[in-house]
Amino acid sequence: MGTYNEEEAIGNVLSDIEDVTDGQAEVVCVDGSSDRSPEIAREHGATVVEQRPQGYGVAVRAAILEPDRPIVVTTDCDDTYPMEQLPEFLESINEGYDVVSGDRLYHGADAMPAFNRLGNHAFAALASVLMGTRVHDTTTGMRAYRREVVESIRWTENTGLSAELLIRPLMRGYDVREHPIEYRERAGETKLDPIEGGAAIAKSIVTVCLEERFG
């Protein structure tokens, strides 16, 4: 996970991961915080890679590539994602899926601000049209990947990395499953401007789809 000033929530997230994996997960936080987030992460046994803040995609890309494990899981550190559902993701990977993507919108995502929810539906509709494949949630932060998937693709996006991490595997024929998850109200303040960030995500979706289709 990429962490940026999430001291209000990161301890709960890491405790939940410890509980659900019996402490067997290798947790990597790529951190650009000015608060106690890295200190709290280390207290929970996480590996903390410090970097100056360069955006979501830069941090998450570094976090994904750091551990040498056959399955890589991403999540956010704002306590919005249900870590208790992690075993379901791992079970699907073990059944043969290459990517398992958490679908926040399946159950309605009532805890998500209405503007963000509308935007996420729009992102999914845009990606579905451009790919020719129906997807429901392109920007979720909770996913599981086979190691070879994240190593085989040259990731290029920053703010739009979440969408790219779904679109490129789908368009390259990997076996991808969207899995319904319960989305919770975040702890702490959001760091992404909904207008500026939304425009960047939409641009990423168009760019990545066109690259995959015609590149």
N, C-alpha and C positions, 0 to 999 in steps of 0.2 A: 504494500500500500504506500501511496504518497501521503505524507503528513505535513500539514501546515497550520500551526496554531489550533490544535484540537485537544488541548489539555482537559477540557470538560468531558470528553467522551472516550478518548483513546484507551484509558484504563479499563473501562467497561468492555470495549470491543476485544481487547487482548485477553481479558479474563474469560470472556465467552469462548474465544478460540481455544484457550487452554483447556477449558472444561469439556468442550465438544470433541477435541482431538486427544484427550488424555495427555496433553503436553507434548505430543509427537510432531506437531507442525513446526517447521522452520519459518519464523516470522521475520520479514525484512521490511523496515520502514525507511524510505528515502525521504529525508526531512530537510525542510528549509524554514523551520519555525523560529520564532523569537520568544516563545513561551516555554513551558515545561514539558511539551510533548515528547522531545527526545529522551529526557530524563525518565519520564514515566514509562516509555517504551523499553528502555534498558532495564528498568526495575522489573519488568515482566519477562525479561530474557530475550527480547527481540534484538536482532542486529539492526543498528541504526547507521545508515549511510548519509552523511550530511552533505548537502549541496546548497548553493545559493538558490533562492526561488527563481525558477525559470518556466513555471507553468505545470499544469496537470500532467500532460503527456510525457514531458521530460522526466518527471519524477517516477511515474508509473512504469515507463519503459525500463528505467534503471532498476526498479524493484523487481520487475518480472524476470529480468535477465540475470539477477544476482544469484539466486539459489540454484543449485544443481540437483533438482528433484524431478521425477518423471511427470508429476502433476503440479501445475502452478495455479494458484487461486488468487484472484484480486478481490479486494473489498475496499470500501471507504472507511475512514476512521471517525465518522460522525455519529455512529450508533444507529444508523437508519436501516442497516441490513441485518437479517436474521441469521446469526451465526449458527443457531440451532439447526438450520437447514443444510449446513455444509455436508453432512453425511449423504444427503440425497444427491448432491452434486457429484460427490466422489463415486457414489454407486452408479450413476449414469455414465461417468467416464469408464468405470470398470466394465460396464455393459457394452462399451464400444464407441461411445460418442467421442468426438475430438474436442468439441467445445460445448460447455453447458452454460447458458446465459440466463441470469435471473430476470424474470419478467415482473417488474414492479406494477405494471398497469393491469394485469390480469384480474386482481382483486379490487381494482378501483383506485389504489394509491391515495386514499382520502387524506393521509397525513401530508401529502405533497401540496405545496401552494398551487392554487388553481391555474395560475398563469404558466407555471412550470409543467403542470400536467398536460395542459393544452399544447404546449410546445413539444413535449415528448411524443404525444400522439402525432403531431405534424412531422416530426423527424422520422418516425416510423413509416408514415404514409409516403414521405418523399423517398426514403430508401427503398421501400417496397416497389414503388413505380420504377425507379431507376435500375433496380436489380432484376425485376421480374419475379421476385420471390417474396412472399408475405412474411414480414417480421413485425413484432409487436412493441419491442422496447430496445431502441438502438443505443441508448446512452447509460444503461445500467452499469454500476461499478462492481457488481458481484458476478464473477464468472470463474469457471474452472477450465483449464486448457491442458491438453497433452503438451509435454515439453517441446516435441518436434514442431508443433504448430507455431509457437511463439518464436522458435529459432529459424523457421523456414521463410518467414515473411519480413521484408524490410519495412518497418513501421515508420511513417513520415509525419503524422499529425501530432499536434500538441493539445489544444483545447478539445479537439474532436477525436482524440485517441480512442475513447470508449466506442464510438461508432465504427471507427476503422478496425478495431479489434474484433468486431462482429462481421463487418461487411467483407473484408478480404478473405477470411476463411470460408464464408458462405459462397462467394463467387469463385473460389478455387476448388470447390467440390468437397470440402471437409464436411464431416457429419456433425451438424450443429443442432442442439436442442435448446429451445427456450423453456425455462422451468419456472412456474409461478412461485413468487415469493411474497411474503407480507412485508410491506414497507412501513417504517416507523418515522415519526417526527424526529428531525435531527436535533442534536444537542449542540449548542453554540451557533455562531453566525456563519451563514454561507459566504464563500469567498468569490463566487462566480456572479458577475453582473448578468442578469437574465437577458438583457437586450444584446449587449456586446458578445456575451458568451454564446447566446443562441444563434447569432449571425455566423460566428466562427464555426459552430457545429454544423449548421446547414451547409456552409461552404465546404467543409471537410467531407460531408456525405456526398455532395455532388462531385467533388474532385476525385475521391476514392472510387466511386462507382464508375466514373468515366475512365479512369486509369485502368481499372480491372477489365472493363468491357472493350476498350479500344487501345490500351497501352501495349 
